[in-house]
Amino acid sequence: MTSYSRGDVILVEFAFSEETGSKKRPALIVSAENYHRQRREVIIAAITSNIRRVLFGDTMIVQWKESGLLFPSVVTGIVRTVKNDMIIRKLGTLPHQDFVGVQRRMRKSLGL
């Protein structure tokens, strides 16, 4: 079994909300290793290449190439839990400065 870490950029099989199919999308693992040891799932934030529409809670990725992404991208405020078997592969790791920005915006979004 492959283990994943907080800050990993992964490719995930996302099921559509209407349950009519799925699509492969990048995502950022935001859950901690303690969470991963207890479960067979991770908490992720979706990543999009739609950089023209940055909403409250979203974070522009400055070092997107270093993260394993193909295009300039945004970590969105869309957070969900996915089972490990939905993860296709690891694309890269979000650099520290970008991850700090994600943490800051998540705290603001959640009022923490």
Jmol script that loads the backbone (N, CA, C; Angstrom):
load data "model"
ATOM      1  N   MET A   1       0.844  -1.182   0.000  1.00  0.00           N
ATOM      2  CA  MET A   1       0.000   0.000   0.000  1.00  0.00           C
ATOM      3  C   MET A   1       0.889   1.246   0.000  1.00  0.00           C
ATOM      4  N   THR A   2       0.604   2.161  -0.900  1.00  0.00           N
ATOM      5  CA  THR A   2       1.348   3.411  -0.982  1.00  0.00           C
ATOM      6  C   THR A   2       0.878   4.359   0.107  1.00  0.00           C
ATOM      7  N   SER A   3       1.820   5.022   0.744  1.00  0.00           N
ATOM      8  CA  SER A   3       1.427   6.006   1.755  1.00  0.00           C
ATOM      9  C   SER A   3       1.599   7.403   1.170  1.00  0.00           C
ATOM     10  N   TYR A   4       0.730   8.283   1.608  1.00  0.00           N
ATOM     11  CA  TYR A   4       0.737   9.658   1.133  1.00  0.00           C
ATOM     12  C   TYR A   4       0.926  10.592   2.313  1.00  0.00           C
ATOM     13  N   SER A   5       1.430  11.787   2.021  1.00  0.00           N
ATOM     14  CA  SER A   5       1.722  12.759   3.071  1.00  0.00           C
ATOM     15  C   SER A   5       1.025  14.079   2.810  1.00  0.00           C
ATOM     16  N   ARG A   6       0.830  14.825   3.881  1.00  0.00           N
ATOM     17  CA  ARG A   6       0.296  16.176   3.772  1.00  0.00           C
ATOM     18  C   ARG A   6       1.210  16.969   2.829  1.00  0.00           C
ATOM     19  N   GLY A   7       0.591  17.676   1.896  1.00  0.00           N
ATOM     20  CA  GLY A   7       1.352  18.460   0.929  1.00  0.00           C
ATOM     21  C   GLY A   7       1.569  17.763  -0.397  1.00  0.00           C
ATOM     22  N   ASP A   8       1.252  16.466  -0.468  1.00  0.00           N
ATOM     23  CA  ASP A   8       1.376  15.755  -1.743  1.00  0.00           C
ATOM     24  C   ASP A   8       0.306  16.240  -2.714  1.00  0.00           C
ATOM     25  N   VAL A   9       0.712  16.429  -3.958  1.00  0.00           N
ATOM     26  CA  VAL A   9      -0.226  16.726  -5.040  1.00  0.00           C
ATOM     27  C   VAL A   9      -0.478  15.396  -5.732  1.00  0.00           C
ATOM     28  N   ILE A  10      -1.741  15.015  -5.810  1.00  0.00           N
ATOM     29  CA  ILE A  10      -2.109  13.695  -6.320  1.00  0.00           C
ATOM     30  C   ILE A  10      -3.108  13.818  -7.467  1.00  0.00           C
ATOM     31  N   LEU A  11      -3.252  12.738  -8.213  1.00  0.00           N
ATOM     32  CA  LEU A  11      -4.281  12.633  -9.238  1.00  0.00           C
ATOM     33  C   LEU A  11      -5.356  11.711  -8.682  1.00  0.00           C
ATOM     34  N   VAL A  12      -6.607  12.190  -8.684  1.00  0.00           N
ATOM     35  CA  VAL A  12      -7.710  11.473  -8.042  1.00  0.00           C
ATOM     36  C   VAL A  12      -8.830  11.225  -9.043  1.00  0.00           C
ATOM     37  N   GLU A  13      -9.492  10.099  -8.903  1.00  0.00           N
ATOM     38  CA  GLU A  13     -10.684   9.789  -9.694  1.00  0.00           C
ATOM     39  C   GLU A  13     -11.882  10.380  -8.959  1.00  0.00           C
ATOM     40  N   PHE A  14     -12.381  11.536  -9.444  1.00  0.00           N
ATOM     41  CA  PHE A  14     -13.525  12.212  -8.827  1.00  0.00           C
ATOM     42  C   PHE A  14     -14.815  11.706  -9.445  1.00  0.00           C
ATOM     43  N   ALA A  15     -15.741  11.260  -8.610  1.00  0.00           N
ATOM     44  CA  ALA A  15     -17.072  10.887  -9.088  1.00  0.00           C
ATOM     45  C   ALA A  15     -17.912  12.151  -9.192  1.00  0.00           C
ATOM     46  N   PHE A  16     -18.710  12.264 -10.250  1.00  0.00           N
ATOM     47  CA  PHE A  16     -19.610  13.401 -10.396  1.00  0.00           C
ATOM     48  C   PHE A  16     -20.708  13.300  -9.358  1.00  0.00           C
ATOM     49  N   SER A  17     -21.231  14.439  -8.931  1.00  0.00           N
ATOM     50  CA  SER A  17     -22.259  14.450  -7.883  1.00  0.00           C
ATOM     51  C   SER A  17     -23.529  13.735  -8.328  1.00  0.00           C
ATOM     52  N   GLU A  18     -23.791  13.709  -9.640  1.00  0.00           N
ATOM     53  CA  GLU A  18     -24.985  13.011 -10.146  1.00  0.00           C
ATOM     54  C   GLU A  18     -24.741  11.510 -10.286  1.00  0.00           C
ATOM     55  N   GLU A  19     -23.512  11.067  -9.939  1.00  0.00           N
ATOM     56  CA  GLU A  19     -23.120   9.656 -10.028  1.00  0.00           C
ATOM     57  C   GLU A  19     -23.254   9.108 -11.441  1.00  0.00           C
ATOM     58  N   THR A  20     -22.956   9.955 -12.443  1.00  0.00           N
ATOM     59  CA  THR A  20     -23.063   9.541 -13.840  1.00  0.00           C
ATOM     60  C   THR A  20     -21.705   9.276 -14.471  1.00  0.00           C
ATOM     61  N   GLY A  21     -20.671   9.287 -13.686  1.00  0.00           N
ATOM     62  CA  GLY A  21     -19.337   9.065 -14.215  1.00  0.00           C
ATOM     63  C   GLY A  21     -18.291   9.659 -13.303  1.00  0.00           C
ATOM     64  N   SER A  22     -17.087   9.781 -13.850  1.00  0.00           N
ATOM     65  CA  SER A  22     -16.003  10.344 -13.053  1.00  0.00           C
ATOM     66  C   SER A  22     -14.991  11.011 -13.968  1.00  0.00           C
ATOM     67  N   LYS A  23     -14.079  11.747 -13.346  1.00  0.00           N
ATOM     68  CA  LYS A  23     -13.046  12.454 -14.086  1.00  0.00           C
ATOM     69  C   LYS A  23     -11.779  12.493 -13.238  1.00  0.00           C
ATOM     70  N   LYS A  24     -10.640  12.404 -13.888  1.00  0.00           N
ATOM     71  CA  LYS A  24      -9.364  12.485 -13.175  1.00  0.00           C
ATOM     72  C   LYS A  24      -9.020  13.951 -12.960  1.00  0.00           C
ATOM     73  N   ARG A  25      -8.706  14.290 -11.700  1.00  0.00           N
ATOM     74  CA  ARG A  25      -8.397  15.674 -11.333  1.00  0.00           C
ATOM     75  C   ARG A  25      -7.250  15.705 -10.324  1.00  0.00           C
ATOM     76  N   PRO A  26      -6.437  16.769 -10.360  1.00  0.00           N
ATOM     77  CA  PRO A  26      -5.409  16.916  -9.327  1.00  0.00           C
ATOM     78  C   PRO A  26      -6.025  17.414  -8.024  1.00  0.00           C
ATOM     79  N   ALA A  27      -5.377  17.087  -6.925  1.00  0.00           N
ATOM     80  CA  ALA A  27      -5.836  17.521  -5.602  1.00  0.00           C
ATOM     81  C   ALA A  27      -4.629  17.591  -4.674  1.00  0.00           C
ATOM     82  N   LEU A  28      -4.804  18.316  -3.582  1.00  0.00           N
ATOM     83  CA  LEU A  28      -3.755  18.470  -2.574  1.00  0.00           C
ATOM     84  C   LEU A  28      -4.172  17.757  -1.302  1.00  0.00           C
ATOM     85  N   ILE A  29      -3.310  16.915  -0.757  1.00  0.00           N
ATOM     86  CA  ILE A  29      -3.603  16.269   0.521  1.00  0.00           C
ATOM     87  C   ILE A  29      -3.365  17.283   1.634  1.00  0.00           C
ATOM     88  N   VAL A  30      -4.409  17.529   2.439  1.00  0.00           N
ATOM     89  CA  VAL A  30      -4.314  18.501   3.534  1.00  0.00           C
ATOM     90  C   VAL A  30      -4.387  17.834   4.907  1.00  0.00           C
ATOM     91  N   SER A  31      -4.729  16.555   4.955  1.00  0.00           N
ATOM     92  CA  SER A  31      -4.812  15.862   6.246  1.00  0.00           C
ATOM     93  C   SER A  31      -3.420  15.477   6.738  1.00  0.00           C
ATOM     94  N   ALA A  32      -3.313  15.306   8.061  1.00  0.00           N
ATOM     95  CA  ALA A  32      -2.037  15.010   8.714  1.00  0.00           C
ATOM     96  C   ALA A  32      -1.762  13.509   8.755  1.00  0.00           C
ATOM     97  N   GLU A  33      -0.516  13.175   8.978  1.00  0.00           N
ATOM     98  CA  GLU A  33      -0.103  11.772   9.020  1.00  0.00           C
ATOM     99  C   GLU A  33      -0.830  10.987  10.112  1.00  0.00           C
ATOM    100  N   ASN A  34      -1.118  11.612  11.256  1.00  0.00           N
ATOM    101  CA  ASN A  34      -1.876  10.929  12.312  1.00  0.00           C
ATOM    102  C   ASN A  34      -3.232  10.470  11.793  1.00  0.00           C
ATOM    103  N   TYR A  35      -3.864  11.274  10.977  1.00  0.00           N
ATOM    104  CA  TYR A  35      -5.153  10.924  10.365  1.00  0.00           C
ATOM    105  C   TYR A  35      -4.972   9.722   9.437  1.00  0.00           C
ATOM    106  N   HIS A  36      -3.912   9.737   8.642  1.00  0.00           N
ATOM    107  CA  HIS A  36      -3.669   8.665   7.673  1.00  0.00           C
ATOM    108  C   HIS A  36      -3.402   7.325   8.349  1.00  0.00           C
ATOM    109  N   ARG A  37      -2.742   7.350   9.511  1.00  0.00           N
ATOM    110  CA  ARG A  37      -2.437   6.093  10.209  1.00  0.00           C
ATOM    111  C   ARG A  37      -3.697   5.396  10.712  1.00  0.00           C
ATOM    112  N   GLN A  38      -4.716   6.161  11.011  1.00  0.00           N
ATOM    113  CA  GLN A  38      -5.944   5.609  11.574  1.00  0.00           C
ATOM    114  C   GLN A  38      -6.976   5.214  10.518  1.00  0.00           C
ATOM    115  N   ARG A  39      -6.801   5.684   9.292  1.00  0.00           N
ATOM    116  CA  ARG A  39      -7.834   5.495   8.273  1.00  0.00           C
ATOM    117  C   ARG A  39      -7.233   5.073   6.937  1.00  0.00           C
ATOM    118  N   ARG A  40      -8.090   4.627   6.049  1.00  0.00           N
ATOM    119  CA  ARG A  40      -7.682   4.303   4.681  1.00  0.00           C
ATOM    120  C   ARG A  40      -8.198   5.373   3.724  1.00  0.00           C
ATOM    121  N   GLU A  41      -8.045   6.612   4.147  1.00  0.00           N
ATOM    122  CA  GLU A  41      -8.529   7.741   3.354  1.00  0.00           C
ATOM    123  C   GLU A  41      -7.700   8.973   3.677  1.00  0.00           C
ATOM    124  N   VAL A  42      -7.846   9.993   2.839  1.00  0.00           N
ATOM    125  CA  VAL A  42      -7.153  11.265   3.040  1.00  0.00           C
ATOM    126  C   VAL A  42      -8.151  12.397   2.834  1.00  0.00           C
ATOM    127  N   ILE A  43      -7.847  13.547   3.420  1.00  0.00           N
ATOM    128  CA  ILE A  43      -8.651  14.745   3.195  1.00  0.00           C
ATOM    129  C   ILE A  43      -7.909  15.574   2.158  1.00  0.00           C
ATOM    130  N   ILE A  44      -8.631  15.975   1.111  1.00  0.00           N
ATOM    131  CA  ILE A  44      -8.002  16.691   0.005  1.00  0.00           C
ATOM    132  C   ILE A  44      -8.703  18.015  -0.272  1.00  0.00           C
ATOM    133  N   ALA A  45      -7.972  18.902  -0.918  1.00  0.00           N
ATOM    134  CA  ALA A  45      -8.537  20.127  -1.479  1.00  0.00           C
ATOM    135  C   ALA A  45      -8.369  20.011  -2.992  1.00  0.00           C
ATOM    136  N   ALA A  46      -9.428  20.289  -3.722  1.00  0.00           N
ATOM    137  CA  ALA A  46      -9.390  20.192  -5.180  1.00  0.00           C
ATOM    138  C   ALA A  46      -8.456  21.249  -5.761  1.00  0.00           C
ATOM    139  N   ILE A  47      -7.859  20.920  -6.894  1.00  0.00           N
ATOM    140  CA  ILE A  47      -7.005  21.858  -7.628  1.00  0.00           C
ATOM    141  C   ILE A  47      -7.617  22.069  -9.004  1.00  0.00           C
ATOM    142  N   THR A  48      -7.651  23.325  -9.449  1.00  0.00           N
ATOM    143  CA  THR A  48      -8.178  23.650 -10.774  1.00  0.00           C
ATOM    144  C   THR A  48      -7.179  24.505 -11.544  1.00  0.00           C
ATOM    145  N   SER A  49      -7.233  24.393 -12.859  1.00  0.00           N
ATOM    146  CA  SER A  49      -6.396  25.253 -13.702  1.00  0.00           C
ATOM    147  C   SER A  49      -7.154  26.511 -14.126  1.00  0.00           C
ATOM    148  N   ASN A  50      -8.383  26.681 -13.640  1.00  0.00           N
ATOM    149  CA  ASN A  50      -9.162  27.886 -13.938  1.00  0.00           C
ATOM    150  C   ASN A  50      -8.697  29.013 -13.014  1.00  0.00           C
ATOM    151  N   ILE A  51      -7.651  29.708 -13.438  1.00  0.00           N
ATOM    152  CA  ILE A  51      -7.065  30.755 -12.593  1.00  0.00           C
ATOM    153  C   ILE A  51      -7.767  32.101 -12.762  1.00  0.00           C
ATOM    154  N   ARG A  52      -8.714  32.181 -13.680  1.00  0.00           N
ATOM    155  CA  ARG A  52      -9.464  33.431 -13.866  1.00  0.00           C
ATOM    156  C   ARG A  52     -10.547  33.603 -12.814  1.00  0.00           C
ATOM    157  N   ARG A  53     -10.900  32.541 -12.134  1.00  0.00           N
ATOM    158  CA  ARG A  53     -11.997  32.575 -11.162  1.00  0.00           C
ATOM    159  C   ARG A  53     -11.489  32.120  -9.795  1.00  0.00           C
ATOM    160  N   VAL A  54     -10.791  32.997  -9.105  1.00  0.00           N
ATOM    161  CA  VAL A  54     -10.271  32.690  -7.772  1.00  0.00           C
ATOM    162  C   VAL A  54     -11.255  33.250  -6.749  1.00  0.00           C
ATOM    163  N   LEU A  55     -11.820  32.363  -5.939  1.00  0.00           N
ATOM    164  CA  LEU A  55     -12.832  32.733  -4.954  1.00  0.00           C
ATOM    165  C   LEU A  55     -12.232  32.777  -3.549  1.00  0.00           C
ATOM    166  N   PHE A  56     -13.019  33.274  -2.596  1.00  0.00           N
ATOM    167  CA  PHE A  56     -12.592  33.287  -1.200  1.00  0.00           C
ATOM    168  C   PHE A  56     -12.262  31.859  -0.778  1.00  0.00           C
ATOM    169  N   GLY A  57     -11.113  31.679  -0.157  1.00  0.00           N
ATOM    170  CA  GLY A  57     -10.683  30.353   0.277  1.00  0.00           C
ATOM    171  C   GLY A  57      -9.782  29.649  -0.720  1.00  0.00           C
ATOM    172  N   ASP A  58      -9.659  30.196  -1.938  1.00  0.00           N
ATOM    173  CA  ASP A  58      -8.784  29.616  -2.953  1.00  0.00           C
ATOM    174  C   ASP A  58      -7.378  30.191  -2.823  1.00  0.00           C
ATOM    175  N   THR A  59      -6.376  29.426  -3.259  1.00  0.00           N
ATOM    176  CA  THR A  59      -4.978  29.849  -3.172  1.00  0.00           C
ATOM    177  C   THR A  59      -4.277  29.601  -4.502  1.00  0.00           C
ATOM    178  N   MET A  60      -3.741  30.661  -5.096  1.00  0.00           N
ATOM    179  CA  MET A  60      -2.931  30.507  -6.310  1.00  0.00           C
ATOM    180  C   MET A  60      -1.657  29.741  -5.955  1.00  0.00           C
ATOM    181  N   ILE A  61      -1.279  28.798  -6.795  1.00  0.00           N
ATOM    182  CA  ILE A  61      -0.036  28.055  -6.599  1.00  0.00           C
ATOM    183  C   ILE A  61       1.054  28.773  -7.392  1.00  0.00           C
ATOM    184  N   VAL A  62       2.019  29.323  -6.692  1.00  0.00           N
ATOM    185  CA  VAL A  62       3.106  30.054  -7.342  1.00  0.00           C
ATOM    186  C   VAL A  62       4.038  29.076  -8.057  1.00  0.00           C
ATOM    187  N   GLN A  63       4.427  28.020  -7.361  1.00  0.00           N
ATOM    188  CA  GLN A  63       5.374  27.051  -7.920  1.00  0.00           C
ATOM    189  C   GLN A  63       4.632  25.825  -8.455  1.00  0.00           C
ATOM    190  N   TRP A  64       3.772  26.053  -9.431  1.00  0.00           N
ATOM    191  CA  TRP A  64       2.930  24.968  -9.948  1.00  0.00           C
ATOM    192  C   TRP A  64       3.732  23.913 -10.698  1.00  0.00           C
ATOM    193  N   LYS A  65       4.763  24.301 -11.434  1.00  0.00           N
ATOM    194  CA  LYS A  65       5.579  23.305 -12.150  1.00  0.00           C
ATOM    195  C   LYS A  65       6.296  22.388 -11.167  1.00  0.00           C
ATOM    196  N   GLU A  66       6.836  22.986 -10.103  1.00  0.00           N
ATOM    197  CA  GLU A  66       7.551  22.213  -9.088  1.00  0.00           C
ATOM    198  C   GLU A  66       6.616  21.266  -8.342  1.00  0.00           C
ATOM    199  N   SER A  67       5.324  21.552  -8.395  1.00  0.00           N
ATOM    200  CA  SER A  67       4.317  20.726  -7.719  1.00  0.00           C
ATOM    201  C   SER A  67       3.882  19.534  -8.564  1.00  0.00           C
ATOM    202  N   GLY A  68       4.373  19.464  -9.809  1.00  0.00           N
ATOM    203  CA  GLY A  68       4.002  18.367 -10.695  1.00  0.00           C
ATOM    204  C   GLY A  68       2.782  18.659 -11.543  1.00  0.00           C
ATOM    205  N   LEU A  69       2.350  19.917 -11.575  1.00  0.00           N
ATOM    206  CA  LEU A  69       1.168  20.299 -12.352  1.00  0.00           C
ATOM    207  C   LEU A  69       1.572  20.758 -13.749  1.00  0.00           C
ATOM    208  N   LEU A  70       0.666  20.604 -14.705  1.00  0.00           N
ATOM    209  CA  LEU A  70       0.951  20.948 -16.093  1.00  0.00           C
ATOM    210  C   LEU A  70       0.644  22.400 -16.430  1.00  0.00           C
ATOM    211  N   PHE A  71      -0.229  23.031 -15.638  1.00  0.00           N
ATOM    212  CA  PHE A  71      -0.681  24.390 -15.921  1.00  0.00           C
ATOM    213  C   PHE A  71      -0.692  25.218 -14.640  1.00  0.00           C
ATOM    214  N   PRO A  72      -0.653  26.563 -14.773  1.00  0.00           N
ATOM    215  CA  PRO A  72      -0.872  27.394 -13.591  1.00  0.00           C
ATOM    216  C   PRO A  72      -2.182  26.964 -12.934  1.00  0.00           C
ATOM    217  N   SER A  73      -2.191  26.863 -11.613  1.00  0.00           N
ATOM    218  CA  SER A  73      -3.344  26.274 -10.930  1.00  0.00           C
ATOM    219  C   SER A  73      -3.655  26.956  -9.610  1.00  0.00           C
ATOM    220  N   VAL A  74      -4.834  26.614  -9.089  1.00  0.00           N
ATOM    221  CA  VAL A  74      -5.350  27.148  -7.837  1.00  0.00           C
ATOM    222  C   VAL A  74      -5.794  25.987  -6.956  1.00  0.00           C
ATOM    223  N   VAL A  75      -5.401  26.006  -5.680  1.00  0.00           N
ATOM    224  CA  VAL A  75      -5.972  25.077  -4.703  1.00  0.00           C
ATOM    225  C   VAL A  75      -7.280  25.711  -4.265  1.00  0.00           C
ATOM    226  N   THR A  76      -8.381  25.004  -4.432  1.00  0.00           N
ATOM    227  CA  THR A  76      -9.692  25.570  -4.129  1.00  0.00           C
ATOM    228  C   THR A  76     -10.086  25.323  -2.675  1.00  0.00           C
ATOM    229  N   GLY A  77     -11.134  25.991  -2.265  1.00  0.00           N
ATOM    230  CA  GLY A  77     -11.701  25.778  -0.937  1.00  0.00           C
ATOM    231  C   GLY A  77     -12.620  24.570  -0.893  1.00  0.00           C
ATOM    232  N   ILE A  78     -12.646  23.796  -1.972  1.00  0.00           N
ATOM    233  CA  ILE A  78     -13.487  22.594  -2.030  1.00  0.00           C
ATOM    234  C   ILE A  78     -12.712  21.448  -1.394  1.00  0.00           C
ATOM    235  N   VAL A  79     -13.161  21.029  -0.222  1.00  0.00           N
ATOM    236  CA  VAL A  79     -12.467  20.005   0.562  1.00  0.00           C
ATOM    237  C   VAL A  79     -13.359  18.780   0.673  1.00  0.00           C
ATOM    238  N   ARG A  80     -12.747  17.606   0.533  1.00  0.00           N
ATOM    239  CA  ARG A  80     -13.509  16.360   0.685  1.00  0.00           C
ATOM    240  C   ARG A  80     -12.587  15.237   1.133  1.00  0.00           C
ATOM    241  N   THR A  81     -13.193  14.170   1.568  1.00  0.00           N
ATOM    242  CA  THR A  81     -12.456  12.978   1.971  1.00  0.00           C
ATOM    243  C   THR A  81     -12.568  11.953   0.855  1.00  0.00           C
ATOM    244  N   VAL A  82     -11.450  11.330   0.503  1.00  0.00           N
ATOM    245  CA  VAL A  82     -11.469  10.285  -0.519  1.00  0.00           C
ATOM    246  C   VAL A  82     -10.737   9.051   0.004  1.00  0.00           C
ATOM    247  N   LYS A  83     -11.200   7.903  -0.416  1.00  0.00           N
ATOM    248  CA  LYS A  83     -10.547   6.640  -0.070  1.00  0.00           C
ATOM    249  C   LYS A  83      -9.212   6.540  -0.810  1.00  0.00           C
ATOM    250  N   ASN A  84      -8.247   5.890  -0.205  1.00  0.00           N
ATOM    251  CA  ASN A  84      -6.931   5.739  -0.824  1.00  0.00           C
ATOM    252  C   ASN A  84      -7.000   5.083  -2.198  1.00  0.00           C
ATOM    253  N   ASP A  85      -7.960   4.183  -2.402  1.00  0.00           N
ATOM    254  CA  ASP A  85      -8.032   3.509  -3.699  1.00  0.00           C
ATOM    255  C   ASP A  85      -8.564   4.406  -4.821  1.00  0.00           C
ATOM    256  N   MET A  86      -8.997   5.620  -4.490  1.00  0.00           N
ATOM    257  CA  MET A  86      -9.401   6.590  -5.513  1.00  0.00           C
ATOM    258  C   MET A  86      -8.202   7.392  -6.023  1.00  0.00           C
ATOM    259  N   ILE A  87      -7.066   7.269  -5.327  1.00  0.00           N
ATOM    260  CA  ILE A  87      -5.858   7.985  -5.736  1.00  0.00           C
ATOM    261  C   ILE A  87      -5.173   7.186  -6.833  1.00  0.00           C
ATOM    262  N   ILE A  88      -4.958   7.843  -7.965  1.00  0.00           N
ATOM    263  CA  ILE A  88      -4.324   7.185  -9.105  1.00  0.00           C
ATOM    264  C   ILE A  88      -2.807   7.189  -8.948  1.00  0.00           C
ATOM    265  N   ARG A  89      -2.259   8.376  -8.627  1.00  0.00           N
ATOM    266  CA  ARG A  89      -0.814   8.470  -8.419  1.00  0.00           C
ATOM    267  C   ARG A  89      -0.450   9.823  -7.831  1.00  0.00           C
ATOM    268  N   LYS A  90       0.753   9.903  -7.330  1.00  0.00           N
ATOM    269  CA  LYS A  90       1.300  11.164  -6.817  1.00  0.00           C
ATOM    270  C   LYS A  90       1.924  11.920  -7.986  1.00  0.00           C
ATOM    271  N   LEU A  91       1.606  13.221  -8.078  1.00  0.00           N
ATOM    272  CA  LEU A  91       2.170  14.061  -9.131  1.00  0.00           C
ATOM    273  C   LEU A  91       3.408  14.812  -8.656  1.00  0.00           C
ATOM    274  N   GLY A  92       3.419  15.174  -7.373  1.00  0.00           N
ATOM    275  CA  GLY A  92       4.520  15.952  -6.823  1.00  0.00           C
ATOM    276  C   GLY A  92       4.204  16.375  -5.405  1.00  0.00           C
ATOM    277  N   THR A  93       4.920  17.368  -4.934  1.00  0.00           N
ATOM    278  CA  THR A  93       4.709  17.910  -3.590  1.00  0.00           C
ATOM    279  C   THR A  93       4.638  19.424  -3.689  1.00  0.00           C
ATOM    280  N   LEU A  94       3.657  20.010  -3.009  1.00  0.00           N
ATOM    281  CA  LEU A  94       3.511  21.461  -2.994  1.00  0.00           C
ATOM    282  C   LEU A  94       4.647  22.065  -2.173  1.00  0.00           C
ATOM    283  N   PRO A  95       5.406  23.012  -2.737  1.00  0.00           N
ATOM    284  CA  PRO A  95       6.483  23.647  -1.972  1.00  0.00           C
ATOM    285  C   PRO A  95       5.954  24.314  -0.699  1.00  0.00           C
ATOM    286  N   HIS A  96       6.812  24.415   0.299  1.00  0.00           N
ATOM    287  CA  HIS A  96       6.436  24.904   1.628  1.00  0.00           C
ATOM    288  C   HIS A  96       5.700  26.242   1.583  1.00  0.00           C
ATOM    289  N   GLN A  97       6.232  27.222   0.861  1.00  0.00           N
ATOM    290  CA  GLN A  97       5.604  28.549   0.838  1.00  0.00           C
ATOM    291  C   GLN A  97       4.188  28.491   0.284  1.00  0.00           C
ATOM    292  N   ASP A  98       3.973  27.704  -0.756  1.00  0.00           N
ATOM    293  CA  ASP A  98       2.623  27.553  -1.298  1.00  0.00           C
ATOM    294  C   ASP A  98       1.707  26.869  -0.284  1.00  0.00           C
ATOM    295  N   PHE A  99       2.229  25.857   0.425  1.00  0.00           N
ATOM    296  CA  PHE A  99       1.396  25.151   1.401  1.00  0.00           C
ATOM    297  C   PHE A  99       1.015  26.064   2.564  1.00  0.00           C
ATOM    298  N   VAL A 100       1.935  26.932   2.977  1.00  0.00           N
ATOM    299  CA  VAL A 100       1.632  27.892   4.045  1.00  0.00           C
ATOM    300  C   VAL A 100       0.462  28.785   3.622  1.00  0.00           C
ATOM    301  N   GLY A 101       0.455  29.208   2.360  1.00  0.00           N
ATOM    302  CA  GLY A 101      -0.655  30.015   1.851  1.00  0.00           C
ATOM    303  C   GLY A 101      -1.974  29.266   1.886  1.00  0.00           C
ATOM    304  N   VAL A 102      -1.943  27.988   1.529  1.00  0.00           N
ATOM    305  CA  VAL A 102      -3.155  27.156   1.576  1.00  0.00           C
ATOM    306  C   VAL A 102      -3.655  27.054   3.014  1.00  0.00           C
ATOM    307  N   GLN A 103      -2.758  26.785   3.956  1.00  0.00           N
ATOM    308  CA  GLN A 103      -3.149  26.678   5.366  1.00  0.00           C
ATOM    309  C   GLN A 103      -3.792  27.973   5.861  1.00  0.00           C
ATOM    310  N   ARG A 104      -3.199  29.090   5.512  1.00  0.00           N
ATOM    311  CA  ARG A 104      -3.703  30.398   5.951  1.00  0.00           C
ATOM    312  C   ARG A 104      -5.135  30.623   5.435  1.00  0.00           C
ATOM    313  N   ARG A 105      -5.360  30.338   4.172  1.00  0.00           N
ATOM    314  CA  ARG A 105      -6.690  30.557   3.601  1.00  0.00           C
ATOM    315  C   ARG A 105      -7.710  29.551   4.130  1.00  0.00           C
ATOM    316  N   MET A 106      -7.274  28.324   4.395  1.00  0.00           N
ATOM    317  CA  MET A 106      -8.197  27.335   4.964  1.00  0.00           C
ATOM    318  C   MET A 106      -8.640  27.768   6.359  1.00  0.00           C
ATOM    319  N   ARG A 107      -7.712  28.275   7.146  1.00  0.00           N
ATOM    320  CA  ARG A 107      -8.065  28.753   8.490  1.00  0.00           C
ATOM    321  C   ARG A 107      -9.090  29.878   8.408  1.00  0.00           C
ATOM    322  N   LYS A 108      -8.879  30.817   7.490  1.00  0.00           N
ATOM    323  CA  LYS A 108      -9.835  31.919   7.322  1.00  0.00           C
ATOM    324  C   LYS A 108     -11.193  31.391   6.872  1.00  0.00           C
ATOM    325  N   SER A 109     -11.184  30.459   5.934  1.00  0.00           N
ATOM    326  CA  SER A 109     -12.438  29.903   5.415  1.00  0.00           C
ATOM    327  C   SER A 109     -13.228  29.167   6.487  1.00  0.00           C
ATOM    328  N   LEU A 110     -12.508  28.476   7.375  1.00  0.00           N
ATOM    329  CA  LEU A 110     -13.160  27.676   8.414  1.00  0.00           C
ATOM    330  C   LEU A 110     -13.334  28.438   9.724  1.00  0.00           C
ATOM    331  N   GLY A 111     -12.813  29.650   9.784  1.00  0.00           N
ATOM    332  CA  GLY A 111     -12.934  30.452  10.999  1.00  0.00           C
ATOM    333  C   GLY A 111     -12.124  29.902  12.157  1.00  0.00           C
ATOM    334  N   LEU A 112     -10.965  29.335  11.862  1.00  0.00           N
ATOM    335  CA  LEU A 112     -10.110  28.735  12.904  1.00  0.00           C
ATOM    336  C   LEU A 112      -9.013  29.683  13.334  1.00  0.00           C
TER     337      LEU A 112
END
end "model"
wireframe off; spacefill off
backbone 0.3
color backbone group
